[in-house]
Amino acid sequence: MARHEYYDDGSTDKQQCPRCGDTFLGDYDDRLHCGQCSYTEFK
Ligand SMILES: [Zn+2]
C-alpha cells in the first residue's frame, strides 16, 4: 500500500520499455506493450 513512495525515481509497478527506456509499457491481459516502438513482452 506504499507504492506512492516509489514515484521518486519514476518507477512504479509499471515496467519500462527496454528499447525506449523512458516509456512505460501498456499493461494488457497477457502481455506488456510499448505504444511507441511496438515492443511486446508476454507475461
Ligand atoms: Zn518502446
mmCIF file of the protein (N, C-alpha, C, O) and its ligand, coordinates in Angstrom:
data_MODEL
# 
_entry.id   MODEL 
# 
loop_
_entity.id 
_entity.type 
_entity.pdbx_number_of_molecules 
1 polymer     1 
2 non-polymer 1 
# 
_entity_poly.entity_id                      1 
_entity_poly.type                           'polypeptide(L)' 
_entity_poly.nstd_linkage                   no 
_entity_poly.nstd_monomer                   no 
_entity_poly.pdbx_seq_one_letter_code       MARHEYYDDGSTDKQQCPRCGDTFLGDYDDRLHCGQCSYTEFK 
_entity_poly.pdbx_seq_one_letter_code_can   MARHEYYDDGSTDKQQCPRCGDTFLGDYDDRLHCGQCSYTEFK 
_entity_poly.pdbx_strand_id                 A 
# 
loop_
_entity_poly_seq.entity_id 
_entity_poly_seq.num 
_entity_poly_seq.mon_id 
_entity_poly_seq.hetero 
1 1  MET n 
1 2  ALA n 
1 3  ARG n 
1 4  HIS n 
1 5  GLU n 
1 6  TYR n 
1 7  TYR n 
1 8  ASP n 
1 9  ASP n 
1 10 GLY n 
1 11 SER n 
1 12 THR n 
1 13 ASP n 
1 14 LYS n 
1 15 GLN n 
1 16 GLN n 
1 17 CYS n 
1 18 PRO n 
1 19 ARG n 
1 20 CYS n 
1 21 GLY n 
1 22 ASP n 
1 23 THR n 
1 24 PHE n 
1 25 LEU n 
1 26 GLY n 
1 27 ASP n 
1 28 TYR n 
1 29 ASP n 
1 30 ASP n 
1 31 ARG n 
1 32 LEU n 
1 33 HIS n 
1 34 CYS n 
1 35 GLY n 
1 36 GLN n 
1 37 CYS n 
1 38 SER n 
1 39 TYR n 
1 40 THR n 
1 41 GLU n 
1 42 PHE n 
1 43 LYS n 
# 
loop_
_struct_asym.id 
_struct_asym.entity_id 
A 1 
B 2 
# 
loop_
_chem_comp.id 
_chem_comp.type 
_chem_comp.mon_nstd_flag 
ALA 'L-peptide linking' y 
ARG 'L-peptide linking' y 
ASP 'L-peptide linking' y 
CYS 'L-peptide linking' y 
GLN 'L-peptide linking' y 
GLU 'L-peptide linking' y 
GLY 'peptide linking'   y 
HIS 'L-peptide linking' y 
LEU 'L-peptide linking' y 
LYS 'L-peptide linking' y 
MET 'L-peptide linking' y 
PHE 'L-peptide linking' y 
PRO 'L-peptide linking' y 
SER 'L-peptide linking' y 
THR 'L-peptide linking' y 
TYR 'L-peptide linking' y 
ZN  non-polymer         . 
# 
_pdbx_entity_nonpoly.entity_id   2 
_pdbx_entity_nonpoly.name        ? 
_pdbx_entity_nonpoly.comp_id     ZN 
# 
_pdbx_nonpoly_scheme.asym_id         B 
_pdbx_nonpoly_scheme.entity_id       2 
_pdbx_nonpoly_scheme.mon_id          ZN 
_pdbx_nonpoly_scheme.ndb_seq_num     1 
_pdbx_nonpoly_scheme.pdb_seq_num     101 
_pdbx_nonpoly_scheme.auth_seq_num    101 
_pdbx_nonpoly_scheme.pdb_mon_id      ZN 
_pdbx_nonpoly_scheme.auth_mon_id     ZN 
_pdbx_nonpoly_scheme.pdb_strand_id   A 
_pdbx_nonpoly_scheme.pdb_ins_code    . 
# 
loop_
_atom_site.group_PDB 
_atom_site.id 
_atom_site.type_symbol 
_atom_site.label_atom_id 
_atom_site.label_alt_id 
_atom_site.label_comp_id 
_atom_site.label_asym_id 
_atom_site.label_entity_id 
_atom_site.label_seq_id 
_atom_site.pdbx_PDB_ins_code 
_atom_site.Cartn_x 
_atom_site.Cartn_y 
_atom_site.Cartn_z 
_atom_site.occupancy 
_atom_site.B_iso_or_equiv 
_atom_site.pdbx_formal_charge 
_atom_site.auth_seq_id 
_atom_site.auth_comp_id 
_atom_site.auth_asym_id 
_atom_site.auth_atom_id 
_atom_site.pdbx_PDB_model_num 
ATOM   1   N  N  . MET A 1 1  ? 0.816  -1.210  0.000   1.00 0.00 ? 1   MET A N  1 
ATOM   2   C  CA . MET A 1 1  ? 0.000  0.000   0.000   1.00 0.00 ? 1   MET A CA 1 
ATOM   3   C  C  . MET A 1 1  ? 0.850  1.261   0.000   1.00 0.00 ? 1   MET A C  1 
ATOM   4   O  O  . MET A 1 1  ? 0.323  2.368   0.111   1.00 0.00 ? 1   MET A O  1 
ATOM   5   N  N  . ALA A 1 2  ? 2.159  1.100   -0.124  1.00 0.00 ? 2   ALA A N  1 
ATOM   6   C  CA . ALA A 1 2  ? 3.055  2.249   -0.054  1.00 0.00 ? 2   ALA A CA 1 
ATOM   7   C  C  . ALA A 1 2  ? 3.690  2.548   -1.410  1.00 0.00 ? 2   ALA A C  1 
ATOM   8   O  O  . ALA A 1 2  ? 4.814  3.043   -1.493  1.00 0.00 ? 2   ALA A O  1 
ATOM   9   N  N  . ARG A 1 3  ? 2.959  2.241   -2.447  1.00 0.00 ? 3   ARG A N  1 
ATOM   10  C  CA . ARG A 1 3  ? 3.531  2.378   -3.781  1.00 0.00 ? 3   ARG A CA 1 
ATOM   11  C  C  . ARG A 1 3  ? 3.857  3.831   -4.117  1.00 0.00 ? 3   ARG A C  1 
ATOM   12  O  O  . ARG A 1 3  ? 4.742  4.091   -4.932  1.00 0.00 ? 3   ARG A O  1 
ATOM   13  N  N  . HIS A 1 4  ? 3.162  4.767   -3.506  1.00 0.00 ? 4   HIS A N  1 
ATOM   14  C  CA . HIS A 1 4  ? 3.395  6.172   -3.826  1.00 0.00 ? 4   HIS A CA 1 
ATOM   15  C  C  . HIS A 1 4  ? 4.831  6.587   -3.538  1.00 0.00 ? 4   HIS A C  1 
ATOM   16  O  O  . HIS A 1 4  ? 5.352  7.523   -4.144  1.00 0.00 ? 4   HIS A O  1 
ATOM   17  N  N  . GLU A 1 5  ? 5.460  5.883   -2.611  1.00 0.00 ? 5   GLU A N  1 
ATOM   18  C  CA . GLU A 1 5  ? 6.831  6.237   -2.250  1.00 0.00 ? 5   GLU A CA 1 
ATOM   19  C  C  . GLU A 1 5  ? 7.804  5.951   -3.386  1.00 0.00 ? 5   GLU A C  1 
ATOM   20  O  O  . GLU A 1 5  ? 8.922  6.465   -3.401  1.00 0.00 ? 5   GLU A O  1 
ATOM   21  N  N  . TYR A 1 6  ? 7.375  5.138   -4.328  1.00 0.00 ? 6   TYR A N  1 
ATOM   22  C  CA . TYR A 1 6  ? 8.274  4.751   -5.406  1.00 0.00 ? 6   TYR A CA 1 
ATOM   23  C  C  . TYR A 1 6  ? 8.204  5.703   -6.597  1.00 0.00 ? 6   TYR A C  1 
ATOM   24  O  O  . TYR A 1 6  ? 8.894  5.502   -7.597  1.00 0.00 ? 6   TYR A O  1 
ATOM   25  N  N  . TYR A 1 7  ? 7.378  6.733   -6.491  1.00 0.00 ? 7   TYR A N  1 
ATOM   26  C  CA . TYR A 1 7  ? 7.260  7.676   -7.603  1.00 0.00 ? 7   TYR A CA 1 
ATOM   27  C  C  . TYR A 1 7  ? 8.506  8.550   -7.746  1.00 0.00 ? 7   TYR A C  1 
ATOM   28  O  O  . TYR A 1 7  ? 8.703  9.190   -8.779  1.00 0.00 ? 7   TYR A O  1 
ATOM   29  N  N  . ASP A 1 8  ? 9.327  8.575   -6.732  1.00 0.00 ? 8   ASP A N  1 
ATOM   30  C  CA . ASP A 1 8  ? 10.503 9.442   -6.732  1.00 0.00 ? 8   ASP A CA 1 
ATOM   31  C  C  . ASP A 1 8  ? 11.406 9.220   -7.932  1.00 0.00 ? 8   ASP A C  1 
ATOM   32  O  O  . ASP A 1 8  ? 11.780 10.177  -8.611  1.00 0.00 ? 8   ASP A O  1 
ATOM   33  N  N  . ASP A 1 9  ? 11.759 7.976   -8.202  1.00 0.00 ? 9   ASP A N  1 
ATOM   34  C  CA . ASP A 1 9  ? 12.667 7.699   -9.313  1.00 0.00 ? 9   ASP A CA 1 
ATOM   35  C  C  . ASP A 1 9  ? 11.902 7.362   -10.591 1.00 0.00 ? 9   ASP A C  1 
ATOM   36  O  O  . ASP A 1 9  ? 12.481 6.855   -11.552 1.00 0.00 ? 9   ASP A O  1 
ATOM   37  N  N  . GLY A 1 10 ? 10.619 7.642   -10.598 1.00 0.00 ? 10  GLY A N  1 
ATOM   38  C  CA . GLY A 1 10 ? 9.836  7.442   -11.808 1.00 0.00 ? 10  GLY A CA 1 
ATOM   39  C  C  . GLY A 1 10 ? 9.394  6.013   -12.024 1.00 0.00 ? 10  GLY A C  1 
ATOM   40  O  O  . GLY A 1 10 ? 8.783  5.706   -13.048 1.00 0.00 ? 10  GLY A O  1 
ATOM   41  N  N  . SER A 1 11 ? 9.688  5.136   -11.088 1.00 0.00 ? 11  SER A N  1 
ATOM   42  C  CA . SER A 1 11 ? 9.308  3.752   -11.288 1.00 0.00 ? 11  SER A CA 1 
ATOM   43  C  C  . SER A 1 11 ? 8.151  3.371   -10.380 1.00 0.00 ? 11  SER A C  1 
ATOM   44  O  O  . SER A 1 11 ? 8.207  3.582   -9.169  1.00 0.00 ? 11  SER A O  1 
ATOM   45  N  N  . THR A 1 12 ? 7.123  2.820   -10.959 1.00 0.00 ? 12  THR A N  1 
ATOM   46  C  CA . THR A 1 12 ? 6.001  2.342   -10.182 1.00 0.00 ? 12  THR A CA 1 
ATOM   47  C  C  . THR A 1 12 ? 5.958  0.828   -10.365 1.00 0.00 ? 12  THR A C  1 
ATOM   48  O  O  . THR A 1 12 ? 6.994  0.194   -10.563 1.00 0.00 ? 12  THR A O  1 
ATOM   49  N  N  . ASP A 1 13 ? 4.783  0.261   -10.300 1.00 0.00 ? 13  ASP A N  1 
ATOM   50  C  CA . ASP A 1 13 ? 4.683  -1.164  -10.584 1.00 0.00 ? 13  ASP A CA 1 
ATOM   51  C  C  . ASP A 1 13 ? 4.649  -1.404  -12.087 1.00 0.00 ? 13  ASP A C  1 
ATOM   52  O  O  . ASP A 1 13 ? 4.650  -2.548  -12.542 1.00 0.00 ? 13  ASP A O  1 
ATOM   53  N  N  . LYS A 1 14 ? 4.618  -0.323  -12.851 1.00 0.00 ? 14  LYS A N  1 
ATOM   54  C  CA . LYS A 1 14 ? 4.669  -0.464  -14.307 1.00 0.00 ? 14  LYS A CA 1 
ATOM   55  C  C  . LYS A 1 14 ? 6.092  -0.758  -14.749 1.00 0.00 ? 14  LYS A C  1 
ATOM   56  O  O  . LYS A 1 14 ? 7.060  -0.371  -14.094 1.00 0.00 ? 14  LYS A O  1 
ATOM   57  N  N  . GLN A 1 15 ? 6.194  -1.454  -15.878 1.00 0.00 ? 15  GLN A N  1 
ATOM   58  C  CA . GLN A 1 15 ? 7.520  -1.742  -16.399 1.00 0.00 ? 15  GLN A CA 1 
ATOM   59  C  C  . GLN A 1 15 ? 7.866  -0.758  -17.511 1.00 0.00 ? 15  GLN A C  1 
ATOM   60  O  O  . GLN A 1 15 ? 7.005  -0.330  -18.279 1.00 0.00 ? 15  GLN A O  1 
ATOM   61  N  N  . GLN A 1 16 ? 9.123  -0.421  -17.575 1.00 0.00 ? 16  GLN A N  1 
ATOM   62  C  CA . GLN A 1 16 ? 9.571  0.478   -18.622 1.00 0.00 ? 16  GLN A CA 1 
ATOM   63  C  C  . GLN A 1 16 ? 10.037 -0.308  -19.836 1.00 0.00 ? 16  GLN A C  1 
ATOM   64  O  O  . GLN A 1 16 ? 10.530 -1.430  -19.720 1.00 0.00 ? 16  GLN A O  1 
ATOM   65  N  N  . CYS A 1 17 ? 9.871  0.299   -20.990 1.00 0.00 ? 17  CYS A N  1 
ATOM   66  C  CA . CYS A 1 17 ? 10.282 -0.345  -22.232 1.00 0.00 ? 17  CYS A CA 1 
ATOM   67  C  C  . CYS A 1 17 ? 11.810 -0.451  -22.289 1.00 0.00 ? 17  CYS A C  1 
ATOM   68  O  O  . CYS A 1 17 ? 12.497 0.552   -22.097 1.00 0.00 ? 17  CYS A O  1 
ATOM   69  N  N  . PRO A 1 18 ? 12.352 -1.642  -22.546 1.00 0.00 ? 18  PRO A N  1 
ATOM   70  C  CA . PRO A 1 18 ? 13.803 -1.825  -22.620 1.00 0.00 ? 18  PRO A CA 1 
ATOM   71  C  C  . PRO A 1 18 ? 14.420 -1.161  -23.839 1.00 0.00 ? 18  PRO A C  1 
ATOM   72  O  O  . PRO A 1 18 ? 15.627 -0.921  -23.871 1.00 0.00 ? 18  PRO A O  1 
ATOM   73  N  N  . ARG A 1 19 ? 13.613 -0.865  -24.830 1.00 0.00 ? 19  ARG A N  1 
ATOM   74  C  CA . ARG A 1 19 ? 14.117 -0.192  -26.028 1.00 0.00 ? 19  ARG A CA 1 
ATOM   75  C  C  . ARG A 1 19 ? 14.128 1.317   -25.846 1.00 0.00 ? 19  ARG A C  1 
ATOM   76  O  O  . ARG A 1 19 ? 15.144 1.979   -26.059 1.00 0.00 ? 19  ARG A O  1 
ATOM   77  N  N  . CYS A 1 20 ? 12.967 1.852   -25.444 1.00 0.00 ? 20  CYS A N  1 
ATOM   78  C  CA . CYS A 1 20 ? 12.837 3.301   -25.302 1.00 0.00 ? 20  CYS A CA 1 
ATOM   79  C  C  . CYS A 1 20 ? 13.488 3.786   -24.011 1.00 0.00 ? 20  CYS A C  1 
ATOM   80  O  O  . CYS A 1 20 ? 14.079 4.865   -23.965 1.00 0.00 ? 20  CYS A O  1 
ATOM   81  N  N  . GLY A 1 21 ? 13.370 2.972   -22.962 1.00 0.00 ? 21  GLY A N  1 
ATOM   82  C  CA . GLY A 1 21 ? 13.988 3.329   -21.696 1.00 0.00 ? 21  GLY A CA 1 
ATOM   83  C  C  . GLY A 1 21 ? 13.135 4.248   -20.846 1.00 0.00 ? 21  GLY A C  1 
ATOM   84  O  O  . GLY A 1 21 ? 13.055 4.079   -19.629 1.00 0.00 ? 21  GLY A O  1 
ATOM   85  N  N  . ASP A 1 22 ? 12.497 5.222   -21.483 1.00 0.00 ? 22  ASP A N  1 
ATOM   86  C  CA . ASP A 1 22 ? 11.736 6.190   -20.697 1.00 0.00 ? 22  ASP A CA 1 
ATOM   87  C  C  . ASP A 1 22 ? 10.243 6.096   -20.965 1.00 0.00 ? 22  ASP A C  1 
ATOM   88  O  O  . ASP A 1 22 ? 9.481  6.999   -20.619 1.00 0.00 ? 22  ASP A O  1 
ATOM   89  N  N  . THR A 1 23 ? 9.834  4.998   -21.583 1.00 0.00 ? 23  THR A N  1 
ATOM   90  C  CA . THR A 1 23 ? 8.424  4.821   -21.903 1.00 0.00 ? 23  THR A CA 1 
ATOM   91  C  C  . THR A 1 23 ? 7.867  3.635   -21.136 1.00 0.00 ? 23  THR A C  1 
ATOM   92  O  O  . THR A 1 23 ? 8.478  2.567   -21.088 1.00 0.00 ? 23  THR A O  1 
ATOM   93  N  N  . PHE A 1 24 ? 6.709  3.833   -20.541 1.00 0.00 ? 24  PHE A N  1 
ATOM   94  C  CA . PHE A 1 24 ? 6.093  2.730   -19.803 1.00 0.00 ? 24  PHE A CA 1 
ATOM   95  C  C  . PHE A 1 24 ? 5.355  1.808   -20.752 1.00 0.00 ? 24  PHE A C  1 
ATOM   96  O  O  . PHE A 1 24 ? 4.765  2.246   -21.740 1.00 0.00 ? 24  PHE A O  1 
ATOM   97  N  N  . LEU A 1 25 ? 5.399  0.516   -20.432 1.00 0.00 ? 25  LEU A N  1 
ATOM   98  C  CA . LEU A 1 25 ? 4.695  -0.465  -21.236 1.00 0.00 ? 25  LEU A CA 1 
ATOM   99  C  C  . LEU A 1 25 ? 3.226  -0.511  -20.818 1.00 0.00 ? 25  LEU A C  1 
ATOM   100 O  O  . LEU A 1 25 ? 2.897  -0.472  -19.632 1.00 0.00 ? 25  LEU A O  1 
ATOM   101 N  N  . GLY A 1 26 ? 2.363  -0.594  -21.811 1.00 0.00 ? 26  GLY A N  1 
ATOM   102 C  CA . GLY A 1 26 ? 0.939  -0.738  -21.512 1.00 0.00 ? 26  GLY A CA 1 
ATOM   103 C  C  . GLY A 1 26 ? 0.671  -2.126  -20.966 1.00 0.00 ? 26  GLY A C  1 
ATOM   104 O  O  . GLY A 1 26 ? 1.208  -3.116  -21.463 1.00 0.00 ? 26  GLY A O  1 
ATOM   105 N  N  . ASP A 1 27 ? -0.160 -2.189  -19.944 1.00 0.00 ? 27  ASP A N  1 
ATOM   106 C  CA . ASP A 1 27 ? -0.405 -3.465  -19.277 1.00 0.00 ? 27  ASP A CA 1 
ATOM   107 C  C  . ASP A 1 27 ? -1.694 -4.101  -19.799 1.00 0.00 ? 27  ASP A C  1 
ATOM   108 O  O  . ASP A 1 27 ? -2.793 -3.627  -19.512 1.00 0.00 ? 27  ASP A O  1 
ATOM   109 N  N  . TYR A 1 28 ? -1.546 -5.166  -20.559 1.00 0.00 ? 28  TYR A N  1 
ATOM   110 C  CA . TYR A 1 28 ? -2.705 -5.863  -21.092 1.00 0.00 ? 28  TYR A CA 1 
ATOM   111 C  C  . TYR A 1 28 ? -2.866 -7.200  -20.374 1.00 0.00 ? 28  TYR A C  1 
ATOM   112 O  O  . TYR A 1 28 ? -2.062 -7.562  -19.514 1.00 0.00 ? 28  TYR A O  1 
ATOM   113 N  N  . ASP A 1 29 ? -3.900 -7.911  -20.738 1.00 0.00 ? 29  ASP A N  1 
ATOM   114 C  CA . ASP A 1 29 ? -4.215 -9.153  -20.036 1.00 0.00 ? 29  ASP A CA 1 
ATOM   115 C  C  . ASP A 1 29 ? -3.052 -10.141 -20.026 1.00 0.00 ? 29  ASP A C  1 
ATOM   116 O  O  . ASP A 1 29 ? -2.716 -10.701 -18.982 1.00 0.00 ? 29  ASP A O  1 
ATOM   117 N  N  . ASP A 1 30 ? -2.439 -10.351 -21.188 1.00 0.00 ? 30  ASP A N  1 
ATOM   118 C  CA . ASP A 1 30 ? -1.419 -11.392 -21.274 1.00 0.00 ? 30  ASP A CA 1 
ATOM   119 C  C  . ASP A 1 30 ? -0.081 -10.870 -21.751 1.00 0.00 ? 30  ASP A C  1 
ATOM   120 O  O  . ASP A 1 30 ? 0.828  -11.652 -22.029 1.00 0.00 ? 30  ASP A O  1 
ATOM   121 N  N  . ARG A 1 31 ? 0.052  -9.544  -21.850 1.00 0.00 ? 31  ARG A N  1 
ATOM   122 C  CA . ARG A 1 31 ? 1.310  -9.005  -22.367 1.00 0.00 ? 31  ARG A CA 1 
ATOM   123 C  C  . ARG A 1 31 ? 1.487  -7.539  -21.977 1.00 0.00 ? 31  ARG A C  1 
ATOM   124 O  O  . ARG A 1 31 ? 0.548  -6.852  -21.574 1.00 0.00 ? 31  ARG A O  1 
ATOM   125 N  N  . LEU A 1 32 ? 2.723  -7.100  -22.114 1.00 0.00 ? 32  LEU A N  1 
ATOM   126 C  CA . LEU A 1 32 ? 3.040  -5.687  -21.931 1.00 0.00 ? 32  LEU A CA 1 
ATOM   127 C  C  . LEU A 1 32 ? 3.419  -5.144  -23.299 1.00 0.00 ? 32  LEU A C  1 
ATOM   128 O  O  . LEU A 1 32 ? 4.155  -5.789  -24.046 1.00 0.00 ? 32  LEU A O  1 
ATOM   129 N  N  . HIS A 1 33 ? 2.921  -3.971  -23.625 1.00 0.00 ? 33  HIS A N  1 
ATOM   130 C  CA . HIS A 1 33 ? 3.132  -3.440  -24.971 1.00 0.00 ? 33  HIS A CA 1 
ATOM   131 C  C  . HIS A 1 33 ? 3.555  -1.975  -24.929 1.00 0.00 ? 33  HIS A C  1 
ATOM   132 O  O  . HIS A 1 33 ? 2.968  -1.158  -24.219 1.00 0.00 ? 33  HIS A O  1 
ATOM   133 N  N  . CYS A 1 34 ? 4.593  -1.666  -25.711 1.00 0.00 ? 34  CYS A N  1 
ATOM   134 C  CA . CYS A 1 34 ? 5.039  -0.284  -25.819 1.00 0.00 ? 34  CYS A CA 1 
ATOM   135 C  C  . CYS A 1 34 ? 4.369  0.356   -27.028 1.00 0.00 ? 34  CYS A C  1 
ATOM   136 O  O  . CYS A 1 34 ? 4.530  -0.115  -28.154 1.00 0.00 ? 34  CYS A O  1 
ATOM   137 N  N  . GLY A 1 35 ? 3.624  1.420   -26.798 1.00 0.00 ? 35  GLY A N  1 
ATOM   138 C  CA . GLY A 1 35 ? 2.921  2.071   -27.886 1.00 0.00 ? 35  GLY A CA 1 
ATOM   139 C  C  . GLY A 1 35 ? 3.832  2.896   -28.770 1.00 0.00 ? 35  GLY A C  1 
ATOM   140 O  O  . GLY A 1 35 ? 3.416  3.362   -29.831 1.00 0.00 ? 35  GLY A O  1 
ATOM   141 N  N  . GLN A 1 36 ? 5.066  3.081   -28.345 1.00 0.00 ? 36  GLN A N  1 
ATOM   142 C  CA . GLN A 1 36 ? 5.980  3.929   -29.104 1.00 0.00 ? 36  GLN A CA 1 
ATOM   143 C  C  . GLN A 1 36 ? 6.788  3.131   -30.122 1.00 0.00 ? 36  GLN A C  1 
ATOM   144 O  O  . GLN A 1 36 ? 6.929  3.552   -31.271 1.00 0.00 ? 36  GLN A O  1 
ATOM   145 N  N  . CYS A 1 37 ? 7.323  1.974   -29.704 1.00 0.00 ? 37  CYS A N  1 
ATOM   146 C  CA . CYS A 1 37 ? 8.159  1.178   -30.613 1.00 0.00 ? 37  CYS A CA 1 
ATOM   147 C  C  . CYS A 1 37 ? 7.552  -0.191  -30.875 1.00 0.00 ? 37  CYS A C  1 
ATOM   148 O  O  . CYS A 1 37 ? 8.147  -1.014  -31.572 1.00 0.00 ? 37  CYS A O  1 
ATOM   149 N  N  . SER A 1 38 ? 6.366  -0.439  -30.318 1.00 0.00 ? 38  SER A N  1 
ATOM   150 C  CA . SER A 1 38 ? 5.653  -1.701  -30.532 1.00 0.00 ? 38  SER A CA 1 
ATOM   151 C  C  . SER A 1 38 ? 6.346  -2.897  -29.884 1.00 0.00 ? 38  SER A C  1 
ATOM   152 O  O  . SER A 1 38 ? 6.057  -4.040  -30.238 1.00 0.00 ? 38  SER A O  1 
ATOM   153 N  N  . TYR A 1 39 ? 7.236  -2.656  -28.964 1.00 0.00 ? 39  TYR A N  1 
ATOM   154 C  CA . TYR A 1 39 ? 7.855  -3.738  -28.223 1.00 0.00 ? 39  TYR A CA 1 
ATOM   155 C  C  . TYR A 1 39 ? 6.766  -4.466  -27.416 1.00 0.00 ? 39  TYR A C  1 
ATOM   156 O  O  . TYR A 1 39 ? 5.937  -3.830  -26.764 1.00 0.00 ? 39  TYR A O  1 
ATOM   157 N  N  . THR A 1 40 ? 6.781  -5.792  -27.470 1.00 0.00 ? 40  THR A N  1 
ATOM   158 C  CA . THR A 1 40 ? 5.789  -6.573  -26.731 1.00 0.00 ? 40  THR A CA 1 
ATOM   159 C  C  . THR A 1 40 ? 6.475  -7.621  -25.875 1.00 0.00 ? 40  THR A C  1 
ATOM   160 O  O  . THR A 1 40 ? 7.352  -8.348  -26.341 1.00 0.00 ? 40  THR A O  1 
ATOM   161 N  N  . GLU A 1 41 ? 6.070  -7.687  -24.640 1.00 0.00 ? 41  GLU A N  1 
ATOM   162 C  CA . GLU A 1 41 ? 6.624  -8.673  -23.722 1.00 0.00 ? 41  GLU A CA 1 
ATOM   163 C  C  . GLU A 1 41 ? 5.493  -9.481  -23.130 1.00 0.00 ? 41  GLU A C  1 
ATOM   164 O  O  . GLU A 1 41 ? 4.620  -8.948  -22.444 1.00 0.00 ? 41  GLU A O  1 
ATOM   165 N  N  . PHE A 1 42 ? 5.519  -10.791 -23.405 1.00 0.00 ? 42  PHE A N  1 
ATOM   166 C  CA . PHE A 1 42 ? 4.446  -11.640 -22.893 1.00 0.00 ? 42  PHE A CA 1 
ATOM   167 C  C  . PHE A 1 42 ? 4.702  -12.024 -21.444 1.00 0.00 ? 42  PHE A C  1 
ATOM   168 O  O  . PHE A 1 42 ? 5.837  -12.287 -21.047 1.00 0.00 ? 42  PHE A O  1 
ATOM   169 N  N  . LYS A 1 43 ? 3.637  -12.053 -20.669 1.00 0.00 ? 43  LYS A N  1 
ATOM   170 C  CA . LYS A 1 43 ? 3.758  -12.382 -19.257 1.00 0.00 ? 43  LYS A CA 1 
ATOM   171 C  C  . LYS A 1 43 ? 3.935  -13.887 -19.065 1.00 0.00 ? 43  LYS A C  1 
ATOM   172 O  O  . LYS A 1 43 ? 4.055  -14.355 -17.933 1.00 0.00 ? 43  LYS A O  1 
HETATM 173 ZN ZN . ZN  B 2 .  ? 9.388  1.159   -26.623 1.00 0.00 2 101 ZN  A ZN 1 
# 
